[in-house]
Amino acid sequence: MYGKAFAPEYQGELGSALGVNSSYEEVLATATRAHAEAGTALERARAALAVAEANRRLGRVAEAGAAWRESYRSARTAGDPAAMAWALWSGGTLARQCGTLPFARRLLTHAVTLAADSGDRLAHGYSLAGLAETGRIQGDYAAVAELHEQLLEQGRAHGEARHMVWAMSGIAQMHRNTGGYDKALELFEESARIAAEADDARGRAWSLRGVADVLSVQGETDRALALLSEAETICRTMDLASALAYNHKMRANVLFRAGRYESARDTYTLSLREFSEMQEPRGVALSRLGLAKSRARLGRDVGRTMAELASLERDFTRIGLRHARDMVIAFRAELTARPAA
């Protein structure tokens, strides 16, 4: 039903040299050479886009920011709105990764418009997917649920596995966050299957993380940890720094739910360091929340925990993470309801 996954963000000659499962160190080396050898503005734009994506996935935020901006400027010089749209998609995705969600939405909205005007269906679909993901992360489910379904239909219509995986896992995450665990598990498992059949290793890693999350909530700790180990191998093979950090944070979540608070504390500490090194404030804040909860369970002074929760609530409000803010409020209520502890 679906073709093999491909990476349309690698364009021109890069499209034949690189694939969806190329490691990001390989992508960076190949794109850097292509950029140095580029003879036209459009070739520079395409090479800089790949440099931006490789650096973003490797957690090198400053380098990624410089590269997508260069890609946009070169695309504008070339007068190519599709290339401009791809550059803005990359910039919007980086902004979301860095926790500047309003800026991400602005860039991705412009990318959608440029892609639509240019007739580049893939740039349009990727930009719409970016908008949907940004809104979902913000917790704005009502606004983006229809958009996810639209992307799902596009993926089915054109046999595009990556769109299917993105849309399906996004819908699954909304079901998971609103308590629909059985439906979430069904969708995450189908997403992982589609990714595997399409040879989309990155999509499979993200989908497995979702499956592990739901299984953990349902008490299946060992299965969840095994799936996270499989996903971690994929992340390391492809140099997926951000995905690996989120994998570690999820492992900590699983350990916390299983009552293994010392192991959870240590693993949250690991993910916190990884997110801090790549300047990813959303991951930093989520890891800090897990660390605060683990330390509280291990007997940390309640006053210090409450102060940490207040700081985190401000951070989540500033970033615009509604679901995470709700988690802070719920844990605070739990602490205040157990004065004897």
Helices and strands as residue ranges (DSSP letters): H 13-17, H 24-37, H 41-57, H 61-78, H 81-97, H 101-118, H 121-138, H 141-158, H 161-177, H 181-197, H 201-217, H 221-237, H 241-257, H 261-277, H 281-297, H 302-319, H 322-336
